[in-house]
Amino acid sequence: MHGEYKAPGNKLVMIDFEIDHDNNTIYNVQISGDFFLEPSEALNIMNESLNGLPIESNDEFIKKTIEKNLPENTEFIGFSTTDIVVTIKRALLCP
């Protein structure tokens, strides 16, 4: 699955993942785009946190899943966790 989203005034966020149809979860998650993120390891932490996410998750659960393991000093530059949520939802809507 692939999704893209660019919020007004922000950078492009893209996501790619596969769906485990037996468990109705996503895996092999890769977030990318023309945004900046500090510290750099935060991107891998977000990707790993989203592996196993139920495809029926609501927006707030997805956002908390993304944020739960991030270092306190994580800085999103040109995008937000809300943008990632929208990108995931868009990917799930496109077959």
VMD Tcl script that draws the C-alpha trace (Angstrom):
set ca {
  {0.00 0.00 0.00}
  {1.18 3.54 -0.71}
  {-0.12 6.87 0.51}
  {0.91 10.49 0.11}
  {-0.20 13.68 1.84}
  {0.96 17.29 1.80}
  {-0.78 19.52 4.30}
  {-1.01 23.20 3.31}
  {2.27 24.87 4.23}
  {3.93 21.59 5.13}
  {6.15 19.05 3.39}
  {5.18 15.90 1.53}
  {4.73 12.77 3.66}
  {4.70 9.33 2.02}
  {4.13 5.91 3.52}
  {4.48 2.40 2.17}
  {3.41 -0.76 3.96}
  {1.95 -4.20 3.46}
  {-1.21 -5.64 4.98}
  {-1.33 -8.89 6.92}
  {-4.84 -9.98 5.92}
  {-4.87 -12.82 8.46}
  {-4.44 -10.38 11.37}
  {-5.77 -7.19 9.70}
  {-2.59 -5.30 10.58}
  {0.06 -3.37 8.68}
  {3.73 -4.30 8.53}
  {6.95 -3.45 6.68}
  {6.17 0.24 7.28}
  {8.36 2.88 5.61}
  {7.66 6.58 6.16}
  {9.44 8.98 3.81}
  {9.11 12.45 2.31}
  {10.79 15.81 1.95}
  {10.44 16.66 5.65}
  {13.06 16.85 8.38}
  {13.08 15.00 11.69}
  {15.45 15.21 14.64}
  {16.92 13.04 16.02}
  {17.41 10.98 12.87}
  {16.68 7.67 14.62}
  {13.12 8.88 15.29}
  {12.10 7.82 11.77}
  {13.06 4.19 12.40}
  {11.32 4.31 15.77}
  {8.08 5.48 14.11}
  {8.34 2.84 11.38}
  {8.83 0.09 13.97}
  {6.03 1.41 16.20}
  {3.54 1.18 13.33}
  {4.36 -2.45 12.49}
  {1.43 -4.51 13.73}
  {-0.99 -1.56 13.76}
  {-4.58 -2.81 13.31}
  {-6.00 -1.44 10.05}
  {-9.22 -0.43 11.83}
  {-7.38 1.85 14.29}
  {-8.85 5.30 14.89}
  {-6.86 8.48 14.35}
  {-6.05 9.07 18.02}
  {-4.78 5.50 18.51}
  {-2.54 5.81 15.44}
  {-1.16 9.13 16.66}
  {-0.41 7.72 20.13}
  {1.20 4.65 18.55}
  {3.51 6.91 16.51}
  {4.45 9.07 19.50}
  {4.76 6.50 22.29}
  {8.42 5.50 21.81}
  {9.83 8.74 20.43}
  {12.58 10.54 22.35}
  {11.31 13.57 24.28}
  {13.45 15.89 22.16}
  {11.93 14.75 18.83}
  {11.42 17.70 16.50}
  {9.12 17.48 13.48}
  {10.12 19.99 10.80}
  {7.64 20.51 7.98}
  {5.14 17.86 9.08}
  {3.32 16.44 12.09}
  {2.08 13.14 13.44}
  {-1.38 14.18 12.23}
  {0.02 14.30 8.68}
  {1.27 10.72 9.10}
  {-2.18 9.62 10.29}
  {-3.82 11.17 7.22}
  {-1.23 9.49 4.98}
  {-1.92 6.08 6.52}
  {-5.69 6.53 6.12}
  {-5.25 7.54 2.48}
  {-3.12 4.47 1.79}
  {-5.74 2.21 3.35}
  {-8.49 3.74 1.18}
  {-6.65 3.06 -2.09}
  {-6.68 -0.59 -3.15}
}
mol new
graphics top color blue
foreach p $ca { graphics top sphere $p radius 0.5 }
foreach p [lrange $ca 0 end-1] q [lrange $ca 1 end] { graphics top cylinder $p $q radius 0.2 }
display resetview
